[in-house]
Structure formats: structure tokens, C-alpha cells
């Protein structure tokens, strides 16, 4: 949030790096009109396209998708290659025109920061409930296909990348190129049979349009020649930003909550004054010394004339004593981009925030974050953290061990550059996970309550204040322009309960670590270090036993004492390393009460 409650610049940087759910820097979104994509233009370019890079793709057969009612139930399957007939669908008189409806299957979705991806292995992903896999293919270009081998439907993500940069199915060794065409079928009886099989459309993996832009890998979740043409003519959502791309690296997490509650959360910046506030540990009340006073929002509205299929724009003011004079504009570009620009009382840029979302499957979505503070005030903390004398002494005593750990990771670890960033994400930036845990607890509660209520948001929510206008604006866009909710891929049912046990809500491996090559490298190195420390402590214990017995004979106990002390230090270091690994997997404490204290 924009709130000066963000404790320190270090914590701000850490939250940007890992990006667990950040309501901590004022969120804002933005919407822009989508570029018109006409079928005439697609048909006109089809012949020329057929001879290009993707000319080997067969034209798609009419896809069948589930039309969803406003309540989220499946109504019927209907081809999207043809307009609905009068007998299959009757639009209400006040429904938006067809051209003003957002089509979930015809848009670019951000799937990962480029630097999170492993260029040497398949990278499994999900979008709209559809499993896909990305890899760095021929010519250094990223390729994306359905995560299902056409042979026996085994996941291609279990495979590996060949020397020719083709993805290889680990089940039977089939190989596929960037365009999804089969390049090798090892169990073919001879070369002629293999060529015939490889040329069959049935041997092709389903390939999807993919683009690398703004430091992100984008995927268009519809296959076929027409999809490649339409995707090539459509800009990604971040291109609508007035001030262009923000500097720095993207953070990304996969939230254990659905698309709607996640988007609502960022359209509600004032929640930071309570959800992310500092509370007194003894009384449980807001700590006045460590928080600035909140200010009721008096300005928050959808900008006139901006609401449409492509998104919308909202305008609002500040919400605490530190930012009360700030004005903000949030541009939401459907389906995924929220770009915020804050300005101070003099009209100068104060803070910029770029947040992206991708619905991966029912009850889960990706969230990307990037922030740029244009003034120090935008990242200053509202108060100083309480540091006791015990904390200071502990820091002094632990400093040699920390220095030894940093030396090991810098000079002994296999890939220190990856490990350094991974430790920043998962160990030194752990405070950002706490902010994410706070958001997730609230968003999960909202999602479950809405599911249980079985009525729409207008009847479930009571939104009496100006600060609620962002949530109402987003829900209105969903109802009027996006069919009331996410349209999932064929065969994906949104009928399972969104209730998740607290351990699942608080886990960190699926949320971030598994998506990030930096964190996976750091986790591997921590595991190696743990094994070495255990071996060292065992060796020192054995040496202490030998020296102790020998010292008893010759009257020299010094070596035994030193060995046992070293063994004890190694045991303590092992526990610290285990704590680090645990912290990269879950927020559930290793010891004591499994429910962490979030406030």
C-alpha cells in the first residue's frame, strides 16, 4: 500500500522481489480499450501467414466452450466459431453489444517473469485451467504447447530438452519442435513409417501463440492459425501504460485464491490501514506509535466514459495522514493489468505500481508486481520497529555465523548469482510473505463466504463508503462486460469448494518457490549445506570421543573440548539452515503452534 506503514526500504525491496500478495503499496489498476480485431483482417492475412513460421499449424476446428451464467453454472456448450443462434442464446435488452464483451479466450496472459524461467528444462504452467508447458526452443525463441503428449497424453513437462532444443516426452521419447510438430517417434519401424507418423496432424502437440515482452512471457490460450494472426495484431495489456514500462524486476506469486477476490483486493487500497497495520502484541489493538492515522477516502470513482470490454479507469485520493494529499489513477486493462500512477499535491509523480493477474485454475491465480517510488516518502515507514537490548546482543553474537554463511554461499555454492537472489526472495525477504499471508487470509474468507451465500455481490456486499467504489467498479465490469466471471477452458469445471485448510493457505513452495529458478537454486544449496553440516558435526563428535578417551590417558582434554564445541556449533548451524529451508516452503512455524502470529 501507499501507506507509510511499509516499515523500511529493505522490506519494500523484499516485497517487490518476492511479491507475495502486496496490498502494501497503494494498488491501482487501469483499463484501456482493446485494439479492434476483425475477422476480415484475419482472413486477409491467412494465406500469407500459412507460409510463415507457424504455417505448419492446421486451422483449428471449431472450439467448444462452456457458456457460464452469472451465477457461474455451466449453461451449455457452444462453438465460438459461429455466432449464437436465436434458439441458443437470447441477450437481455440492456446487455452490452457483442463487440463490447470481453472474450477470455482471446487475450494475452502473463505466465512468468522471463528471469524466473529455467531455459534448460520444461516449465509447466496453467492458464484458464488449461495445462501448458514452455521451453526455450529452436533459435532461442520460447515455445508453448499443451502439456499433453498426443501419443498417450503423458505430461510433456515431465520430459527434457534435447540438444536440438526440442521438447522430449519422457514416456516414449517423442520429440516436438517449437510449432508442436512431431520431430521424432523413436519406436517407428523404419524412417518411412516415422516420417508418415510425424506428418500426421494427430502427432502434433497443440501449440499456442507466445510472446516475450516487458520482461514477461505471455501466452494466448487459443490455438490455430487464426489465433496466431489475431494474437500478433493484439498488444499485451502492459502496452497501455501512459508512462511505459517501470524499471526493475518483476515479482510473482501464485495465490491460493481466485481471480475475483484477488482483483477486488487491489481495487481496495484502504484495506492496508487495517489488514497490514502494526498491532500491539499485548493489547491486540492498533499501535498508535507505529501507524499513521487513517483518513476516510472522499474521492473514489470510475472515470466517466472508460468502462468497456477492454477495462476501465478509476480515480481516487489518499487514505491516511501520510498520503491524504495524493491523487491516483488506476488503469485496468482486461483481463490482467492494473497500472497505478500516484501524484502528489503539486502534480508530480509520487509512486507507480504495475500489477498483473492470470487465472490459472478455479481458486488460484498468478499475481505479478513491480513498483517504482518517485520520492523517498513513498517507501518510508510510519514508525520505527521496536528493538530490544536482547535483539541487539543477539545480532552481535550471531554476526560471525552470518558472515560465515554469506561467505559459503558466495564462494562455495554452485551458482552464487542465482542463490543470492533466491535468498533475497525466500530468506531475507520473508517479511513480504507475512504481508501476503495477511491478504490471503482475508481474500480466502471472502471467497468462501461468497460461495456459501450463493447470491451475487450486490446482495452479499454492503458498500456504503466512497472507498468501496473500486470494488463496485470491478464487479460491474465483470457483470456487464465479462460474463460475470472467468470463462475456463473446455472440460474445466468450477464446482469444487474454495475452502482450503490453513496450512494450504500459508504454504510458500507452490505460491512462489517452485515458479522461481532463483529460489529453487537457493533451496538446493541449503539442502547441500545441511548435509555437509550434519556430516561435519558427526565427524567432530567422533573426534571428541577419540580425543576424550586419549586425553583421559595422557591428561590432555583440550582437543576433545574443541571438537565437541565445533560439533555443537555445527548442530546449531544445521538448525538455522533447516529453518531457512522451511521458510521457503511454508509460513507454518517449525516449532510450537502451527498457526503463525500474523498481527
Secondary structure, DSSP 8 states (H G I E B T S, - for coil): --STTS--HHHHHHHHHH--S--SS-------------HHHHHHHHHHHHTSTTTTS------EEEEE-TTS-EEEEEESSS---TTT----TTS--GGGS--TTSSEEEEEEGGGS-TTS-EEEEETTEEEEEEE-GGG-EEEEESS-TTT---GGGSEE-TTS-EE-TTT--EE-TTS-EEE-TT-SSHHHHHHHHHSGGG---BEEEEEETTEEEEEEEESHHHHHHHHTS--GGGG-TT---SS--EEEEESS-HHHHHHHHT-GGGHHHHT--B-TTT-SB-TTTS--B-----EEE-TT--BTTEEEEEEE--BTTTTT-EEEEEEETTTEEEEEEE-TTS-EEEEEEEEEEEEETTEEEEEEEEEESSGGGT--SS-----HHHHHHHHHHHHHHHHHHHHHHHTSTTHHHHHHHHIIIIITHHHHHHHHHHHHHHHHHHHHHHHHTS-HHHH----SGGGHHHHHHHHHHHHHSTTS----TT----S-----HHHHHB-TTTTGGG-HHHHHHHHHHHHHHHHHHHHHHHHHHHHHHHHHHHHHHT--HHHHHHHHHHHHHHHHHHHHHHHHHHTTBSS-SSS-SS----
